[in-house]
């Protein structure tokens, strides 16, 4: 394979999967009175190799908090004649506007649920795929205004390394107003050329994070009391869980247990399995080795009785000394319980589904709001990373990627920011296919910024780059803004 230099952030990567062969054996025998020689003919027929796929698809949901009474003005910007991507702007709250959403979700449905439960790698689904579109095209921005975009990422279908990139493409002073000159003088700042750089890029504050539940909000653990938590893992071990599905579940559950126990010495974890009936195979404990052994000892067989599993898990959580009690229920089929008794007792329930698990069933089981407590994987290989998302949510909330000025954010992204596919695992991990992961990006003009930013303008690009993981343990990728150069071994475009 050759080492080419890709320059498109929507690059696909191809990799050979397997050779398929059929062996034909011809047998021969000797008959009395014949003159035929013994012979043997063998061949490998019908050989085929097929290139795999690596396609990075994006969708997004963007909002602008720009003050009430501006719907018509902002909608005009995002009309077919406006500068923004055409979209029917909606005022979702007092002065908060939905300015973009792909895929566009029907009323009463939630974007964060849709992107986590649908398989967007199927053909014919219209996402952001190789397109370059503007998300924020806003004028008359004032101190106190904010914008946020949550970008959901779909790897189709091979595990991939992922980077986020970006660059500042405009930083303009656009002349001076009298109030701006007065403000700059008062702050002791050099006015410089009216055609030079402005102050807006240094004033705007940017936050980037792994948005585990894709809800456009940075959910962090603000509890500084250090309260401990009990987590009971309630795991499906029915017959459909056999093979690699159970293996991946074991790996994910062990990883979650370790993350929880490492987060606080007073945390406890237990394990309940359910198939035709339920059994608590490990009572709540702070000993990781005991939990690991219990999980590794699970075997698949029987039917699915999630109700019995939830009841048994809640019975064990009644022995929990801390106030916070959490149940993590994993299933690949019919979840025949709403878990109401456990929720009424104060237990938070996270519902993880894979395979034939129905989202409506998971939503009924999970605590409210379901978009914070329901997680789904369309591919078995993504199970471990789903458990990782839940582990991060339980222990530390969502992880920050960056906080700082817009100027510093773009400087960071210009050289490429390596993203981690599983924040609860040690070291950087690739992103698995069959799982939606979201990145949040928010900018705000602080309310205490004054006239020094008047008439200033800024423009910036954000991009994502995916590169195959297999045969590519140490990727050699460099960035110049959103232009990418890859010298990774065994990677060709």
CORJODA-V404784 format. One record per run of one state. SS is the DSSP state (H for helix, E for strand, C for the rest). FROM is the first residue (numbers start at 1). TO is the last residue. If there is no record, write none. Layout:
# CORJODA-V404784
((SS	FROM	TO) (SS	FROM	TO))
This chain:
# CORJODA-V404784
((C	1	15) (E	16	16) (C	17	19) (E	20	26) (C	27	40) (E	41	48) (C	49	50) (E	51	51) (C	52	53) (E	54	65) (C	66	70) (H	71	77) (C	78	89) (E	90	93) (C	94	95) (E	96	102) (C	103	110) (H	111	117) (C	118	127) (E	128	128) (C	129	145) (E	146	157) (C	158	159) (E	160	172) (C	173	177) (H	178	186) (C	187	199) (H	200	203) (E	204	210) (C	211	219) (E	220	220) (C	221	228) (E	229	236) (C	237	238) (H	239	241) (C	242	243) (H	244	263) (C	264	267) (E	268	274) (C	275	277) (E	278	285) (C	286	287) (H	288	296) (C	297	305) (H	306	317) (C	318	323) (E	324	331) (C	332	339) (H	340	344) (C	345	346) (E	347	354) (C	355	358) (H	359	365) (C	366	369) (H	370	373) (E	374	377) (C	378	379) (H	380	395) (C	396	396) (E	397	397) (C	398	399) (E	400	405) (H	406	414) (C	415	416) (E	417	419) (C	420	430) (E	431	431) (C	432	436) (E	437	445) (C	446	450) (H	451	453) (C	454	456) (E	457	468) (C	469	476) (E	477	480) (C	481	482) (E	483	486) (C	487	493))
